[in-house]
Every structure is written in C-alpha cells, then in structure tokens.
Amino acid sequence: MDNQNEQAHQSKIIDQFSLQAIPFTQVPGHFDAMQILIELSKVYIDDAVLDVACGPGMVACEFAKHANHVTGIDITPAMIEQAEKRQNDLHLKNLTWAVGDAISLPYNDNSFSLVLTRYSFHHLQSPNITLAEIIRVCRPGGRVMVADVSVDSDKSESYDSLEIMRDPSHTHALTHEEFAALFKNSGLLDCRQSAYGVDIELETQLRASFPNPGDESKLREMIISDIGINNIGINARREKEKVMYTVPIGVFIGLKDGSQ
Amino acid sequence: MVDKKLIDILACPACKGDVFEDKGSIECKECGRQYPVVDDIPVMLVDEAKMPENKKNEENE
C-alpha cells in the first residue's frame, strides 16, 4: 500500500470519527457486552493495559476499574478529547491518553501485560500489521484481545457494501476464517475465540452515522429489504415499530509467547 | 506536562527510538523528530512531527 493511499485512508478515519465522537457513545449497543470483554480478557489489578484505537474511551475507562493502569491511543484527537472527558466524569485517575496510529504504535516493546482493541480492525487496511504491533508492545506471557465485527464468508461482501456506505472509513470486516487465520499465523499461543451480538436500532444508528449525502435513504432501504432474507448477515427484523439488527462480533484472544 | 509513566514507555512511531519531553514537545533521541503535545496529550503522528534542520540534512545525506 503506498503512503499516499494510507494517508488518504487516515484522513477518512479522522473525518468520520471527529463527527462520530459524541454520537458513538450514545448508541446503546456500544456499551453492551463490556462485561464479556472484562471476563474474557481476565483483566486483573496488576495489569498494565493498552487500548488501541480506544475511541471515546468506553472500554479503557471500564478496564481502568479492574486494572492497575490503562493507556488509550486513537488517531482522532476528537475521540481522545471525549475519552479524557469520560475519565474525568468517572473520577478515574489511572488512565493516560495519546494520539497515534495503530499501524505504528508509539510504545516500546513489551510495555503492556494486556493489549486490546475493540471495533477497530474493520477500519484497517492492513490488520496484520496492527496485530504485529499489538504483539510487539505486549509483554511475553501477556494477553492480546481483539473484538470486532466478524461475519460469515458468504455475507462478507454485502456487509462491507452496507458499512462502506454508512461509514466511508470502513474497509473490510474480517470473516471468522480470516480472523482465525490471522491469529493462528501471528505466533500467539493458546488462541481462543468467542462471540456476541450487538443489537442496534436502525434509526438510532443512522443518527450517529455520517454517510455521504443521499446515502441515508439507500442504507435504510438496504436493511429493511434484508428483513427475513439475511443476505447481509445482521438479522434485520422488526420489533414493535422499530427496525432492529444485530452486528455479529467475534472476540479473539491469545497469549504472547513467554519463553522468548 | 505529560505523565512521566507514559514518557517511559513512549517510543518514536517512525524509528521506535526512545523519547524525552523537552520544551512542550516529545523528542526522539534517535531521529530527532519532535512531536507536539496538545493539552498534555502527546500527538505521536509522524505527519505531525517536526524534524530539526540538522537532522533533515543527516537524513538527506
């Protein structure tokens, strides 16, 4: 990937997430399943945690209640601003923040005992590079956890089309197989996976999204016409008067080899 | 001031060199890039870094 292309993609991410910084925290599904991540990561009081692409700090602040210290990093300054605000609102002291890129993390090797990232991989053009960076900054014997959209391979193309229209900084949601292969080939040990779904109400999500002009009605139509068909893999459905759908999330965890 | 604990683990995203805080920016001991600090938050983006003139010349040699 050339540098110009990478920079253009970074700008797209910063543009989208500067707009989404506040609305993102108001989509109820984004706070769900936090307990699942806490339990799967086995976070404990001695942990030095890094949250990569931490967004408005929802995960970082939650983990800070269980860990010794949490560092959050995100490429979008507006997200870090929201994260710091959240930290202050919650009166948490054990967090620090930085603006930075997941392609080249600005940390020394072996700096953290738990490195995690939630809902970032579908924005990356080279998830393998970010995973390698995550592993580099994780201590030997430490844990790596990635939680992100993980779709069936036969739904992948439709899901990507929908998401790219809703959020132009989306690149590709890895399929279950692609995620499993990424972890298997990463050198991480004892790799495990789990899954959960995030229930989202269509209109709430559209209010928190910033598609290109004219695409909002196309998005609504795409999702409503998938009710009962499920080509997109999000189980679009009507519940009472509302259109709901469920984004499938995979959680992948591995240990960094402690024998090196 | 940037949190001292954060400085201890920070590295230059361009060359992974150790960094230190100097006059309100984060400077790399290896390549000399200077990263801005905005409201006590280090902005560790290579595109946002300044390269001192003497280091620019070294890079071009």
Chai-1 contact restraints between the chains, C-beta under 6 A:
chainA,res_idxA,chainB,res_idxB,connection_type,confidence,min_distance_angstrom,max_distance_angstrom,comment,restraint_id
A,I80,B,I41,contact,1.0,0.0,6.0,A-B,restraint_1
A,T96,B,D3,contact,1.0,0.0,6.0,A-B,restraint_2
A,T96,B,L6,contact,1.0,0.0,6.0,A-B,restraint_3
A,W97,B,I41,contact,1.0,0.0,6.0,A-B,restraint_4
A,A98,B,P42,contact,1.0,0.0,6.0,A-B,restraint_5
A,A98,B,M44,contact,1.0,0.0,6.0,A-B,restraint_6
A,V99,B,V43,contact,1.0,0.0,6.0,A-B,restraint_7
A,G100,B,M44,contact,1.0,0.0,6.0,A-B,restraint_8
A,S104,B,P13,contact,1.0,0.0,6.0,A-B,restraint_9
A,P106,B,L10,contact,1.0,0.0,6.0,A-B,restraint_10
A,P106,B,A11,contact,1.0,0.0,6.0,A-B,restraint_11
A,P106,B,P13,contact,1.0,0.0,6.0,A-B,restraint_12
A,P106,B,M44,contact,1.0,0.0,6.0,A-B,restraint_13
A,Y107,B,I9,contact,1.0,0.0,6.0,A-B,restraint_14
A,Y107,B,A11,contact,1.0,0.0,6.0,A-B,restraint_15
A,N108,B,I9,contact,1.0,0.0,6.0,A-B,restraint_16
A,N108,B,A11,contact,1.0,0.0,6.0,A-B,restraint_17
A,S111,B,I9,contact,1.0,0.0,6.0,A-B,restraint_18
